[in-house]
Amino acid sequence: MKILVIEDNKSVCSMIEMFFAKEGIDGEFVNDGLEGYNRFKSGTWDALIIDWMLPGLDGVSICRKIRQEQFTVPIIMLTAKDSESDQVLGLEMGADDYVTKPFSPLTLMARIKAVTRRFQTQVPNERKDFLQTEHFKVNKITREVIVDGTAITNLTPKEFDLLYYMVEHPRQVFSREQLLERVWGYQFYGDERTVDVHIKRLRKKVETTAHPYFHTVWGVGYKFDDSFKPDEV
């Protein structure tokens, strides 16, 4: 696994580097935001770890630029900011996860494994690698999404994972806790708003007023149903 870490705190970098060595991870460390962004574009990475506050170019701006250019590499944000609005902003800019400082190497490693799991070699399963519903065609291998004949090309990796899981289970209601466990692969310890943010972004990217697909089930969670018609209510 090859991971680029963009972090200006050298003590944090040293801690991560020691843990990477134990885990057999090839880590590269850059202490400046703009330099880190340019290094990202010149290499191939399994994941990025980006600090929020950086000289040259801040982490949120790096994340936004990467997603605008439609790179699908998993991104974990490191942040000393612990307010809900700051964390949601990072997710809205395309980060797949965030870790609040101070953090333990074990916590960071769990997050890395979760966001990179989809890139691990898997035995093909023809039944589940391609899904088709009334309005959706979703290919797990190529990570292509087509809605009513239109290709959706701006999904982040975690948005795709969430969409695929819900399309795979149409009309089944999931709580936020279930989605965190089954899509993210581990518990967020109460950060259920992560699911809300990703559902909100999916709605903006794939829905129209005439065709809502991701439905809130009040007091429970969410479900996917593209056979739903507004006039059925």
TANORZI-V270740 format. One record per pair of residues at least 24 apart in sequence whose ideal C-beta (glycine too) atoms are under 10 Angstrom apart, sorted by the first residue. I is the first residue (numbers start at 0). J is the second residue. Records with the same first field share a line. If there is no record, write none. Layout:
BEGIN
I: J ; J
END
This chain:
BEGIN
0: 24 ; 25 ; 26 ; 44 ; 45 ; 46 ; 111 ; 112 ; 115 ; 118 ; 119
1: 25 ; 26 ; 27 ; 42 ; 43 ; 44 ; 45 ; 46
2: 26 ; 27 ; 28 ; 44 ; 45 ; 46 ; 47 ; 48 ; 72 ; 73 ; 75 ; 111 ; 115
3: 27 ; 28 ; 29 ; 35 ; 36 ; 38 ; 39 ; 42 ; 43 ; 44 ; 45 ; 46 ; 47 ; 48 ; 49 ; 72
4: 28 ; 29 ; 30 ; 35 ; 46 ; 47 ; 48 ; 49 ; 50 ; 75 ; 77
5: 29 ; 30 ; 31 ; 32 ; 33 ; 34 ; 35 ; 36 ; 38 ; 39 ; 47 ; 48 ; 49 ; 50 ; 53 ; 55 ; 56 ; 58 ; 61 ; 77
6: 30 ; 32 ; 35 ; 48 ; 49 ; 50 ; 51 ; 52 ; 53 ; 58 ; 77
7: 31 ; 32 ; 35 ; 50 ; 52 ; 53 ; 54 ; 55 ; 58
8: 50 ; 52 ; 53 ; 77 ; 79 ; 100
11: 48 ; 50 ; 77 ; 100 ; 101 ; 102
12: 48 ; 50
14: 101 ; 102 ; 103 ; 104 ; 107
15: 48 ; 77 ; 102 ; 104 ; 107 ; 108
17: 104
18: 103 ; 104 ; 105 ; 107 ; 108
19: 104 ; 107 ; 108 ; 111
21: 104 ; 108
22: 104 ; 108 ; 111 ; 112
24: 108 ; 111
29: 53 ; 55
30: 54 ; 55
31: 55 ; 56
32: 56 ; 57 ; 58 ; 59 ; 60 ; 61
33: 57 ; 60 ; 61
35: 61
36: 60 ; 61 ; 62 ; 64 ; 65
39: 64 ; 65 ; 70 ; 72 ; 74
40: 64 ; 65 ; 68 ; 70
43: 72
44: 70 ; 72 ; 73 ; 74
45: 72 ; 73 ; 111 ; 114 ; 115 ; 118 ; 119
46: 72 ; 73 ; 74 ; 75 ; 95 ; 96 ; 110 ; 111 ; 112 ; 114 ; 115 ; 118 ; 156
47: 72 ; 73 ; 74 ; 75 ; 76 ; 94 ; 95 ; 114
48: 73 ; 74 ; 75 ; 76 ; 77 ; 96 ; 98 ; 107 ; 110 ; 111
49: 74 ; 75 ; 76 ; 77 ; 78 ; 89 ; 94 ; 97
50: 76 ; 77 ; 78 ; 79 ; 100
51: 76 ; 77 ; 78 ; 79 ; 80 ; 85 ; 86 ; 88 ; 89 ; 94 ; 97 ; 99 ; 100
52: 77 ; 78 ; 79 ; 80
53: 77
58: 89 ; 92 ; 94 ; 97
59: 85 ; 88 ; 89 ; 91 ; 92 ; 93 ; 94
60: 92
61: 92 ; 93 ; 94
62: 88 ; 89 ; 90 ; 91 ; 92 ; 93 ; 94 ; 95 ; 155
63: 89 ; 91 ; 92 ; 93 ; 94
64: 92 ; 93
65: 92 ; 93 ; 94 ; 155
66: 91 ; 92 ; 93 ; 94 ; 153 ; 154 ; 155 ; 156 ; 158
67: 92 ; 93 ; 153
69: 152 ; 153 ; 154 ; 155
70: 155 ; 156
71: 95 ; 117 ; 118 ; 142 ; 154 ; 155 ; 156 ; 159
72: 114 ; 115 ; 118 ; 155 ; 156
73: 110 ; 111 ; 113 ; 114 ; 115 ; 116 ; 117 ; 118 ; 155 ; 156 ; 157 ; 160
74: 114 ; 155 ; 156 ; 157
75: 107 ; 110 ; 111 ; 113 ; 114 ; 115
77: 102 ; 107
78: 102
83: 190 ; 192
86: 190 ; 192 ; 193 ; 196
87: 192 ; 193 ; 195 ; 196 ; 199
88: 196
89: 196
90: 155 ; 157 ; 158 ; 190 ; 192 ; 193 ; 195 ; 196 ; 197 ; 199 ; 200
91: 196 ; 197 ; 199 ; 200 ; 203
92: 155
93: 153 ; 154 ; 155 ; 156 ; 157 ; 158 ; 200
94: 155 ; 157
95: 155 ; 156 ; 157 ; 158 ; 160 ; 183 ; 193 ; 197
96: 157 ; 183 ; 185 ; 187 ; 190 ; 193
97: 190 ; 193
99: 190
106: 185 ; 188
109: 184 ; 185 ; 186
110: 183 ; 184 ; 185 ; 187
112: 184 ; 185
113: 157 ; 182 ; 183 ; 184 ; 185
114: 156 ; 157 ; 160 ; 183 ; 184
115: 156
116: 160 ; 183 ; 184
117: 142 ; 156 ; 157 ; 159 ; 160 ; 163 ; 184
118: 156
127: 163 ; 167
128: 163
130: 162 ; 163 ; 166 ; 167 ; 169
131: 166
132: 166 ; 167 ; 169 ; 212 ; 223 ; 224 ; 225 ; 226
133: 169 ; 210 ; 212 ; 224 ; 225 ; 226 ; 227
134: 166 ; 205 ; 206 ; 210 ; 212 ; 225 ; 226
135: 162 ; 163 ; 166 ; 169 ; 205 ; 212 ; 223 ; 225
136: 166
137: 162 ; 163 ; 166 ; 167
138: 163
139: 163 ; 167
144: 204 ; 205
146: 204 ; 205 ; 206 ; 207 ; 210 ; 212 ; 225
147: 205 ; 207 ; 210 ; 225
149: 205
151: 201 ; 204 ; 205
152: 204
153: 200 ; 203 ; 204 ; 205
154: 200 ; 201 ; 204 ; 205
155: 197 ; 200 ; 201 ; 204
157: 182 ; 183 ; 193 ; 197 ; 200
158: 196 ; 197 ; 198 ; 200 ; 201 ; 204 ; 205
159: 201
160: 184 ; 197
161: 193 ; 194 ; 197 ; 198 ; 200 ; 201 ; 213 ; 221 ; 223
162: 197 ; 198 ; 201 ; 204 ; 205 ; 212 ; 213 ; 223
164: 223
165: 198 ; 201 ; 212 ; 213 ; 221 ; 222 ; 223 ; 224
166: 212 ; 213 ; 223 ; 225
167: 223
168: 222 ; 223
169: 212 ; 222 ; 223 ; 224 ; 225 ; 226
170: 214 ; 222 ; 223 ; 224 ; 225 ; 226 ; 227
171: 221 ; 222 ; 223 ; 224
172: 214 ; 216 ; 219 ; 220 ; 221 ; 222 ; 223 ; 224
173: 216 ; 219 ; 220 ; 221 ; 222 ; 223
174: 216 ; 218 ; 219 ; 220 ; 221
175: 219 ; 220 ; 221
176: 220
177: 219 ; 220 ; 221
178: 220 ; 221
191: 220
194: 220 ; 221
195: 220 ; 221
197: 221
198: 223
END
